[in-house]
Amino acid sequence: MDVSEALRRRRSVRAFLPEAPPAALVQSLLEQAGQAASGGNLQPWRVLALAGESLRELLAAVAAAEPEHNPSHYHYPPNLWEPYRTRRFANGEDLYRSLGLAREDKAGRMQQFARNGQFFGAPVGVLVCIDERMGAAQWIDLGIYLQSLMLLAVQHGLATCAQGFWRGHAATVQRMLQVPAPYQVAFGVALGYEDVDAPVNAMVAGRADWREWGELRGFSG
């Protein structure tokens, strides 16, 4: 499988089979993703992968905790503007439509949202942390690490879902996993084998046309 194919196949998967990938494979993916580019070669990530009882203990603690209300944990800017507002709205509606959840079904939608706190049933939960003293450039480096990890997972027949959700439970995660200061949770990644029969996994998010966001200048041919 080449990089182009991995990019085409990568999707946010929200239902997984219970079988856990081997520990050696998980370590290999996390380690290989560490080849990602980073400014000044800082490699500003700290990564923890959980399975089995370690994962169950974290999920139980998060389920019992109230989410933290910290503006720095928000996933999107307030009062999101166009075209981003429409893209986000359409993505949410496509997701709930795949599950047969009408807009009026608030309870059903909240139940689906709560599955974020279960890593969507994935047998492996990955937490990526960053030194809180780092800046925007190092957060970009984390994004490069994340993309590298997700593409490697596709190459090895695994599925992922990146989740900003875990920033809203940073204190619980840091307490349960004894994440050393000054590291903070940046995002989580659900990792495992896709449940191809789950309706939610039938959703494929669209992409804006190249002409909406790209252009070429100065090329002769």
Backbone as JSON, one array per atom type, in Angstrom:
{
  "sequence": "MDVSEALRRRRSVRAFLPEAPPAALVQSLLEQAGQAASGGNLQPWRVLALAGESLRELLAAVAAAEPEHNPSHYHYPPNLWEPYRTRRFANGEDLYRSLGLAREDKAGRMQQFARNGQFFGAPVGVLVCIDERMGAAQWIDLGIYLQSLMLLAVQHGLATCAQGFWRGHAATVQRMLQVPAPYQVAFGVALGYEDVDAPVNAMVAGRADWREWGELRGFSG",
  "N": [[0.85, -1.19, 0.0], [0.6, 2.2, -0.93], [1.34, 5.66, 0.0], [-0.62, 7.38, -1.02], [-2.86, 5.69, -1.34], [-3.29, 4.95, 1.33], [-4.04, 7.43, 2.36], [-6.47, 7.8, 1.03], [-7.97, 5.72, 2.1], [-8.07, 6.2, 4.84], [-10.23, 6.91, 7.5], [-12.44, 8.36, 9.96], [-13.21, 6.16, 12.28], [-15.84, 4.81, 14.16], [-16.73, 2.57, 15.47], [-15.66, -0.48, 16.69], [-14.1, -3.75, 16.51], [-13.83, -6.17, 19.19], [-11.36, -7.44, 19.4], [-7.99, -7.01, 20.24], [-5.18, -5.4, 18.77], [-1.85, -6.81, 18.47], [0.54, -6.14, 21.07], [3.17, -5.62, 20.24], [2.79, -4.7, 17.65], [1.31, -2.35, 18.07], [3.19, -0.83, 19.52], [5.13, -0.62, 17.52], [3.81, 0.96, 15.59], [3.41, 3.38, 17.0], [6.04, 4.04, 17.5], [7.2, 4.21, 14.94], [5.74, 6.36, 13.95], [6.98, 8.37, 15.25], [8.93, 9.25, 13.55], [8.0, 11.46, 12.37], [8.08, 14.78, 11.06], [9.43, 17.54, 12.91], [9.68, 20.83, 14.13], [12.93, 22.08, 14.61], [13.61, 19.62, 15.49], [12.4, 18.95, 17.9], [10.55, 17.03, 18.7], [8.01, 16.97, 20.25], [6.19, 15.28, 21.56], [4.55, 13.09, 23.89], [3.6, 9.86, 24.5], [1.03, 7.57, 25.35], [-0.22, 4.34, 25.36], [-3.1, 2.44, 25.94], [-4.63, -0.58, 27.05], [-6.79, -3.38, 27.83], [-7.12, -3.91, 31.36], [-5.98, -1.51, 32.23], [-7.0, 0.34, 30.41], [-9.76, 0.03, 30.89], [-9.99, 0.98, 33.54], [-9.35, 3.69, 33.24], [-11.46, 4.54, 31.55], [-13.66, 4.12, 33.2], [-13.16, 5.98, 35.23], [-13.31, 8.38, 33.82], [-15.96, 8.3, 32.98], [-17.24, 8.73, 35.38], [-16.58, 11.29, 36.03], [-17.03, 14.87, 35.87], [-17.02, 16.84, 32.9], [-14.34, 19.09, 32.16], [-14.47, 22.59, 32.15], [-12.83, 24.5, 30.28], [-11.62, 27.1, 28.38], [-9.39, 26.65, 26.74], [-9.62, 24.06, 26.03], [-11.5, 23.83, 24.09], [-12.71, 22.68, 20.94], [-13.22, 24.11, 18.63], [-13.18, 27.46, 17.26], [-15.1, 30.07, 18.88], [-18.4, 30.99, 17.75], [-18.28, 30.01, 15.05], [-17.41, 30.6, 11.68], [-18.35, 30.97, 8.17], [-16.69, 29.18, 5.49], [-16.66, 27.18, 7.32], [-18.48, 26.68, 9.36], [-20.72, 25.56, 8.06], [-19.57, 23.24, 7.0], [-18.89, 21.84, 9.33], [-21.45, 21.49, 10.47], [-22.72, 19.94, 8.49], [-21.18, 17.64, 8.59], [-21.74, 16.66, 11.16], [-24.52, 16.16, 10.89], [-24.49, 14.19, 8.89], [-23.22, 12.16, 10.28], [-25.05, 11.54, 12.38], [-27.24, 10.85, 10.85], [-26.38, 8.48, 9.69], [-26.72, 6.81, 11.8], [-29.37, 6.82, 12.14], [-30.47, 8.79, 13.76], [-32.58, 11.29, 14.51], [-32.74, 14.91, 14.41], [-34.27, 15.77, 16.49], [-33.93, 13.85, 18.39], [-32.54, 14.13, 21.04], [-31.57, 12.71, 23.24], [-30.58, 10.34, 22.1], [-28.54, 11.37, 20.51], [-26.87, 12.5, 22.42], [-26.13, 10.19, 23.73], [-24.63, 8.93, 21.74], [-22.56, 10.81, 21.54], [-21.42, 10.46, 24.04], [-20.02, 8.14, 23.68], [-17.54, 8.89, 22.87], [-16.08, 9.04, 25.2], [-15.54, 6.42, 25.65], [-13.68, 5.65, 23.91], [-14.98, 4.89, 21.64], [-15.42, 2.18, 21.86], [-13.08, 0.98, 21.08], [-10.34, -1.33, 21.35], [-7.89, -0.36, 22.07], [-6.66, 2.56, 23.48], [-5.14, 5.56, 22.77], [-3.23, 8.11, 24.16], [-2.03, 11.26, 23.52], [0.32, 13.52, 24.56], [1.57, 16.81, 25.46], [4.15, 19.06, 26.39], [3.1, 21.64, 28.44], [4.23, 24.12, 28.16], [4.89, 24.5, 25.57], [4.39, 25.94, 22.26], [2.23, 27.15, 19.54], [3.52, 26.22, 17.22], [4.64, 23.79, 17.99], [2.37, 22.33, 18.55], [1.47, 22.01, 15.98], [3.41, 20.22, 15.14], [2.56, 18.0, 16.6], [0.26, 17.4, 15.18], [1.38, 16.48, 12.81], [2.6, 14.18, 13.74], [0.29, 12.77, 14.51], [-1.06, 12.39, 12.02], [0.83, 10.77, 10.76], [0.74, 8.5, 12.4], [-1.92, 7.63, 11.99], [-1.96, 6.99, 9.25], [-0.06, 4.95, 9.15], [-1.43, 3.08, 10.67], [-3.58, 2.44, 8.96], [-2.13, 1.22, 6.9], [-1.47, -1.16, 8.14], [-3.85, -2.49, 8.38], [-5.53, -1.5, 10.36], [-7.82, 0.67, 12.14], [-8.68, 4.07, 12.99], [-9.67, 6.78, 15.2], [-9.32, 10.08, 15.68], [-9.42, 12.18, 18.56], [-10.38, 15.1, 20.03], [-11.81, 15.24, 22.28], [-10.67, 14.3, 24.66], [-9.21, 16.33, 25.84], [-11.02, 17.67, 27.34], [-11.15, 16.18, 29.61], [-8.77, 16.29, 30.86], [-7.57, 16.58, 33.44], [-8.49, 14.34, 34.85], [-7.43, 12.26, 33.28], [-4.69, 12.8, 33.54], [-4.35, 12.42, 36.26], [-5.13, 9.71, 36.64], [-3.34, 8.35, 34.99], [-0.97, 9.21, 35.85], [0.51, 11.19, 34.53], [3.42, 12.96, 34.03], [4.08, 16.26, 35.25], [5.37, 18.92, 33.24], [3.41, 18.02, 31.4], [0.5, 17.89, 29.31], [-2.7, 16.64, 28.25], [-3.2, 16.35, 24.81], [-4.66, 15.14, 22.71], [-6.71, 12.24, 22.02], [-6.59, 8.92, 20.6], [-8.57, 6.56, 19.17], [-8.0, 3.15, 18.58], [-7.91, 0.25, 16.63], [-9.43, -2.71, 15.18], [-11.67, -2.22, 12.54], [-15.21, -2.39, 12.86], [-16.89, -3.49, 10.39], [-19.53, -3.88, 9.89], [-20.98, -2.1, 11.35], [-23.38, 0.47, 11.34], [-22.6, 3.18, 11.7], [-20.08, 3.32, 10.67], [-20.43, 3.41, 8.0], [-20.54, 5.95, 7.17], [-18.92, 8.38, 5.24], [-16.92, 11.07, 5.27], [-17.16, 13.99, 3.29], [-15.07, 16.0, 1.1], [-14.0, 19.35, 0.59], [-14.01, 20.91, -2.61], [-11.01, 21.19, -4.5], [-10.7, 23.71, -5.71], [-11.86, 25.45, -3.97], [-10.06, 25.99, -1.99], [-7.43, 25.96, -2.86], [-4.73, 26.98, -5.04], [-2.64, 27.48, -7.91], [0.3, 29.24, -8.71], [2.46, 30.92, -10.93], [3.39, 28.74, -12.39], [4.58, 27.12, -15.35], [3.51, 25.13, -16.89]],
  "CA": [[0.0, 0.0, 0.0], [1.39, 3.42, -0.95], [0.81, 6.72, 0.84], [-1.86, 7.89, -1.62], [-3.95, 4.76, -1.01], [-3.56, 5.07, 2.76], [-4.79, 8.67, 2.55], [-7.84, 7.59, 0.56], [-8.67, 4.76, 2.96], [-8.19, 6.65, 6.22], [-11.49, 7.51, 7.91], [-12.7, 8.35, 11.39], [-14.02, 4.98, 12.57], [-16.48, 4.98, 15.47], [-17.17, 1.28, 16.01], [-14.51, -1.38, 16.57], [-14.19, -5.11, 17.0], [-13.19, -6.27, 20.51], [-10.0, -8.0, 19.32], [-6.93, -6.01, 20.34], [-3.97, -5.68, 17.99], [-0.73, -7.2, 19.33], [1.3, -5.05, 21.69], [4.35, -5.3, 19.43], [2.34, -3.9, 16.51], [0.96, -1.02, 18.57], [4.44, -0.12, 19.79], [5.78, -0.33, 16.25], [3.12, 2.09, 14.97], [3.71, 4.59, 17.76], [7.46, 4.33, 17.36], [7.44, 4.66, 13.57], [5.15, 7.7, 13.8], [7.96, 9.3, 15.8], [9.76, 9.78, 12.47], [7.33, 12.66, 11.86], [8.85, 16.03, 11.11], [9.13, 18.49, 13.98], [10.56, 21.99, 14.07], [14.08, 21.99, 15.49], [13.68, 18.23, 15.95], [12.03, 18.9, 19.31], [9.76, 15.82, 18.98], [7.38, 17.41, 21.5], [5.1, 14.4, 21.97], [4.68, 12.01, 24.87], [2.49, 9.01, 24.06], [0.69, 6.42, 26.19], [-1.24, 3.46, 24.78], [-3.76, 1.65, 26.99], [-5.5, -1.7, 26.67], [-7.13, -4.25, 28.96], [-7.56, -3.32, 32.61], [-5.55, -0.11, 32.29], [-7.97, 1.13, 29.65], [-11.06, -0.01, 31.58], [-9.92, 1.85, 34.71], [-9.43, 5.08, 32.79], [-12.8, 4.82, 31.04], [-14.56, 4.2, 34.35], [-12.91, 7.24, 35.92], [-13.82, 9.46, 32.98], [-17.42, 8.22, 33.01], [-17.71, 9.22, 36.67], [-16.12, 12.66, 36.23], [-17.63, 15.94, 35.09], [-16.06, 17.44, 31.97], [-13.73, 20.35, 32.6], [-14.84, 23.73, 31.31], [-11.64, 25.33, 30.09], [-11.64, 27.56, 26.98], [-8.28, 26.09, 25.96], [-9.97, 22.69, 25.65], [-12.51, 23.84, 23.04], [-12.22, 22.13, 19.68], [-13.44, 25.04, 17.53], [-13.34, 28.85, 17.69], [-16.5, 30.45, 19.13], [-19.11, 31.62, 16.64], [-17.6, 29.54, 13.85], [-17.86, 31.32, 10.5], [-18.38, 30.22, 6.92], [-17.5, 28.0, 5.18], [-16.37, 26.13, 8.3], [-19.69, 26.34, 10.12], [-21.53, 24.65, 7.26], [-18.87, 21.96, 6.91], [-19.03, 21.15, 10.61], [-22.85, 21.1, 10.63], [-23.01, 18.84, 7.57], [-20.49, 16.45, 9.09], [-22.52, 16.14, 12.28], [-25.78, 15.61, 10.41], [-24.19, 12.94, 8.19], [-22.92, 11.16, 11.29], [-26.27, 11.11, 13.07], [-28.1, 10.21, 9.86], [-25.92, 7.1, 9.52], [-27.21, 6.07, 12.96], [-30.82, 6.94, 12.21], [-30.82, 9.67, 14.87], [-33.14, 12.56, 14.06], [-32.27, 16.08, 15.16], [-35.07, 15.9, 17.71], [-33.55, 12.79, 19.32], [-31.43, 14.67, 21.82], [-31.01, 11.66, 24.1], [-29.79, 9.46, 21.26], [-27.33, 12.07, 20.08], [-25.99, 12.6, 23.58], [-25.59, 8.85, 23.97], [-23.56, 8.72, 20.77], [-21.44, 11.66, 21.93], [-20.79, 9.87, 25.21], [-19.12, 7.07, 23.25], [-16.19, 9.45, 22.83], [-15.43, 8.7, 26.46], [-15.25, 4.98, 25.65], [-12.87, 5.43, 22.71], [-15.88, 4.25, 20.68], [-15.32, 0.73, 21.98], [-11.8, 0.47, 20.57], [-9.6, -2.07, 22.37], [-6.68, 0.4, 22.42], [-6.8, 4.01, 23.55], [-3.84, 6.23, 22.75], [-3.25, 9.49, 24.63], [-0.85, 12.02, 23.1], [0.48, 14.67, 25.46], [2.57, 17.8, 25.08], [4.59, 19.97, 27.45], [2.2, 22.78, 28.4], [4.97, 25.35, 27.85], [5.09, 24.57, 24.12], [3.52, 26.88, 21.56], [1.44, 26.7, 18.39], [4.34, 25.48, 16.26], [4.81, 22.42, 18.47], [1.08, 21.67, 18.35], [1.48, 21.59, 14.58], [4.22, 18.99, 15.11], [1.71, 16.9, 17.06], [-0.61, 17.04, 14.07], [2.16, 15.67, 11.87], [2.71, 12.86, 14.39], [-1.02, 12.12, 14.44], [-1.3, 11.92, 10.66], [1.74, 9.65, 10.51], [0.21, 7.34, 13.11], [-3.16, 7.15, 11.37], [-1.64, 6.37, 7.97], [0.58, 3.68, 9.46], [-2.48, 2.16, 11.11], [-4.26, 1.98, 7.74], [-1.22, 0.3, 6.21], [-1.45, -2.44, 8.84], [-5.19, -3.02, 8.49], [-6.18, -0.99, 11.55], [-8.62, 1.87, 11.98], [-8.46, 5.05, 14.06], [-10.47, 7.99, 15.28], [-8.66, 11.1, 16.5], [-10.44, 12.75, 19.45], [-10.07, 16.21, 20.91], [-12.65, 15.03, 23.47], [-9.92, 13.99, 25.88], [-8.75, 17.56, 26.49], [-12.04, 18.03, 28.32], [-10.99, 15.34, 30.81], [-7.32, 16.25, 31.02], [-7.17, 16.39, 34.84], [-8.75, 12.94, 35.19], [-6.44, 11.44, 32.57], [-3.36, 13.01, 34.12], [-4.34, 11.8, 37.59], [-5.21, 8.25, 36.53], [-2.16, 7.79, 34.3], [0.22, 9.81, 36.47], [1.28, 11.91, 33.51], [4.26, 13.9, 34.77], [4.08, 17.68, 34.9], [4.29, 19.82, 32.85], [2.7, 17.52, 30.22], [-0.96, 17.94, 29.29], [-3.32, 15.85, 27.19], [-3.49, 17.08, 23.59], [-5.76, 14.44, 22.04], [-6.7, 10.79, 22.11], [-6.8, 8.2, 19.35], [-9.13, 5.21, 19.26], [-7.21, 2.31, 17.68], [-8.31, -1.16, 16.62], [-9.94, -3.22, 13.92], [-12.99, -1.66, 12.26], [-16.43, -3.2, 12.75], [-17.38, -3.06, 9.08], [-20.98, -4.03, 9.85], [-21.62, -1.06, 12.14], [-23.92, 1.53, 10.47], [-21.89, 4.45, 11.83], [-18.87, 3.29, 9.85], [-20.78, 3.6, 6.59], [-20.4, 7.37, 6.85], [-17.64, 8.83, 4.69], [-16.96, 12.53, 5.21], [-16.74, 14.56, 2.02], [-13.99, 16.99, 1.13], [-14.23, 20.51, -0.25], [-13.33, 20.9, -3.9], [-9.69, 21.83, -4.51], [-10.79, 25.1, -6.13], [-12.32, 26.27, -2.85], [-9.01, 26.31, -1.02], [-6.08, 25.86, -3.41], [-4.43, 27.59, -6.32], [-1.26, 27.42, -8.38], [0.77, 30.49, -9.29], [3.81, 30.97, -11.46], [3.78, 27.51, -13.1], [4.6, 27.33, -16.79], [2.82, 24.06, -17.59]],
  "C": [[0.89, 1.25, 0.0], [0.69, 4.51, -0.13], [-0.51, 7.24, 0.3], [-3.05, 7.0, -1.27], [-4.31, 4.84, 0.46], [-4.36, 6.33, 3.05], [-6.25, 8.5, 2.13], [-8.63, 6.69, 1.51], [-8.9, 5.27, 4.37], [-9.53, 7.33, 6.46], [-11.55, 7.54, 9.43], [-13.68, 7.24, 11.68], [-14.55, 5.08, 13.99], [-17.15, 3.71, 15.98], [-16.07, 0.27, 15.68], [-14.86, -2.79, 17.02], [-13.45, -5.22, 18.33], [-11.75, -6.77, 20.47], [-8.96, -6.89, 19.34], [-5.76, -6.37, 19.44], [-2.83, -6.04, 18.93], [0.04, -6.0, 19.87], [2.49, -4.64, 20.84], [3.96, -4.44, 18.24], [2.0, -2.49, 16.96], [2.22, -0.21, 18.85], [5.14, 0.28, 18.5], [5.14, 0.88, 15.58], [3.47, 3.4, 15.68], [5.15, 5.03, 17.56], [7.77, 4.85, 15.96], [6.88, 6.06, 13.33], [6.08, 8.77, 14.35], [8.97, 9.8, 14.78], [9.15, 11.05, 11.88], [8.23, 13.87, 12.01], [8.45, 16.86, 12.32], [10.15, 19.61, 13.93], [11.69, 21.9, 15.08], [14.32, 20.6, 16.04], [13.33, 18.1, 17.43], [11.3, 17.61, 19.67], [8.95, 16.02, 20.27], [6.26, 16.51, 22.02], [5.51, 13.45, 23.08], [3.43, 11.15, 24.72], [2.3, 7.83, 25.0], [-0.4, 5.63, 25.48], [-1.77, 2.54, 25.86], [-4.6, 0.55, 26.38], [-5.87, -2.44, 27.96], [-7.59, -3.48, 30.19], [-7.15, -1.86, 32.74], [-6.53, 0.79, 31.56], [-9.31, 1.17, 30.37], [-11.08, 0.91, 32.8], [-10.02, 3.32, 34.32], [-10.84, 5.42, 32.33], [-13.81, 4.94, 32.18], [-14.39, 5.53, 35.08], [-13.46, 8.42, 35.13], [-15.34, 9.48, 32.99], [-17.99, 8.81, 34.29], [-17.38, 10.69, 36.91], [-16.93, 13.64, 35.38], [-16.59, 16.49, 34.12], [-15.56, 18.78, 32.49], [-14.08, 21.46, 31.62], [-13.67, 24.71, 31.26], [-11.62, 25.77, 28.64], [-10.52, 26.98, 26.13], [-8.57, 24.67, 25.49], [-10.97, 22.66, 24.48], [-11.91, 23.39, 21.72], [-12.28, 23.15, 18.55], [-13.5, 26.47, 18.08], [-14.81, 29.15, 17.97], [-17.09, 31.14, 17.91], [-18.45, 31.29, 15.3], [-18.23, 30.15, 12.6], [-17.81, 30.42, 9.26], [-17.03, 30.25, 6.21], [-17.4, 26.9, 6.24], [-17.6, 25.71, 9.09], [-20.53, 25.33, 9.35], [-20.88, 23.28, 7.16], [-19.04, 21.16, 8.21], [-20.46, 20.65, 10.79], [-23.17, 19.9, 9.74], [-22.37, 17.55, 8.05], [-21.27, 15.82, 10.24], [-23.82, 15.51, 11.83], [-25.57, 14.29, 9.67], [-23.92, 11.82, 9.19], [-24.21, 10.63, 11.94], [-27.24, 10.44, 12.11], [-27.69, 8.75, 9.66], [-26.41, 6.2, 10.65], [-28.73, 6.12, 13.07], [-31.29, 7.82, 13.35], [-31.29, 11.01, 14.34], [-32.63, 13.7, 14.93], [-33.01, 16.22, 16.48], [-34.68, 14.87, 18.77], [-32.32, 13.21, 20.12], [-30.76, 13.58, 22.66], [-30.11, 10.72, 23.28], [-28.49, 10.09, 20.82], [-26.35, 12.22, 21.24], [-25.36, 11.25, 23.91], [-24.46, 8.54, 23.0], [-22.34, 9.56, 21.12], [-20.68, 11.06, 23.09], [-19.83, 8.73, 24.85], [-17.7, 7.57, 23.0], [-15.4, 9.01, 24.06], [-15.17, 7.23, 26.64], [-14.3, 4.62, 24.5], [-13.67, 4.66, 21.66], [-15.76, 2.72, 20.7], [-14.03, 0.15, 21.44], [-11.05, -0.26, 21.68], [-8.31, -1.39, 22.81], [-7.03, 1.88, 22.41], [-5.42, 4.63, 23.65], [-4.03, 7.67, 23.22], [-1.94, 10.16, 24.23], [-0.81, 13.29, 23.92], [1.59, 15.58, 24.95], [2.93, 18.63, 26.31], [3.77, 21.25, 27.35], [2.9, 24.09, 28.07], [5.21, 25.52, 26.36], [4.06, 25.5, 23.48], [2.83, 26.26, 20.36], [2.25, 25.86, 17.43], [4.52, 24.02, 16.69], [3.49, 21.64, 18.41], [0.93, 21.22, 16.9], [2.28, 20.3, 14.43], [3.4, 17.79, 15.58], [0.76, 16.45, 15.96], [0.1, 16.17, 13.04], [2.35, 14.26, 12.44], [1.41, 12.09, 14.25], [-1.3, 11.58, 13.05], [-0.42, 10.73, 10.33], [1.22, 8.38, 11.15], [-1.01, 6.77, 12.41], [-2.89, 6.47, 10.03], [-0.93, 5.03, 8.16], [-0.44, 2.64, 9.9], [-3.23, 1.59, 9.91], [-3.41, 0.94, 7.01], [-1.26, -1.1, 6.82], [-2.86, -2.98, 9.12], [-5.96, -2.58, 9.72], [-6.94, 0.29, 11.24], [-8.4, 2.78, 13.19], [-9.58, 6.08, 14.08], [-9.75, 8.95, 16.22], [-9.71, 11.86, 17.28], [-9.87, 13.9, 20.28], [-10.82, 16.12, 22.23], [-11.82, 14.93, 24.75], [-9.3, 15.2, 26.54], [-9.74, 18.01, 27.55], [-12.01, 17.21, 29.58], [-9.5, 15.23, 31.16], [-6.9, 15.96, 32.46], [-7.37, 14.93, 35.26], [-7.71, 12.02, 34.55], [-5.07, 11.57, 33.24], [-3.25, 12.38, 35.51], [-4.3, 10.27, 37.49], [-3.93, 7.65, 35.95], [-0.86, 8.33, 34.84], [1.14, 10.42, 35.4], [2.11, 12.97, 34.21], [4.09, 15.34, 34.3], [5.41, 17.99, 34.18], [3.53, 19.34, 31.61], [1.19, 17.63, 30.41], [-1.47, 17.11, 28.12], [-3.63, 16.75, 26.0], [-4.66, 16.46, 22.84], [-5.64, 12.95, 22.31], [-6.92, 10.2, 20.73], [-7.37, 6.83, 19.67], [-8.46, 4.35, 18.2], [-7.67, 0.86, 17.77], [-8.74, -1.59, 15.24], [-11.37, -2.74, 13.72], [-14.09, -2.74, 12.27], [-17.12, -2.76, 11.46], [-18.9, -3.17, 8.97], [-21.72, -2.94, 10.63], [-22.11, 0.07, 11.23], [-23.12, 2.82, 10.52], [-20.64, 4.48, 10.96], [-19.16, 3.37, 8.36], [-20.62, 5.05, 6.17], [-19.0, 7.65, 6.34], [-17.72, 10.34, 4.53], [-16.46, 13.02, 3.86], [-15.59, 15.54, 2.2], [-14.35, 18.14, 0.19], [-13.44, 20.38, -1.54], [-12.03, 21.69, -3.82], [-9.78, 23.33, -4.82], [-11.29, 26.02, -5.03], [-11.16, 26.73, -1.97], [-7.6, 26.3, -1.58], [-5.94, 26.6, -4.73], [-2.95, 27.4, -6.64], [-0.9, 28.75, -9.0], [2.19, 30.32, -9.81], [4.28, 29.72, -12.19], [3.68, 27.75, -14.6], [3.84, 26.23, -17.55], [2.17, 23.08, -16.65]]
}
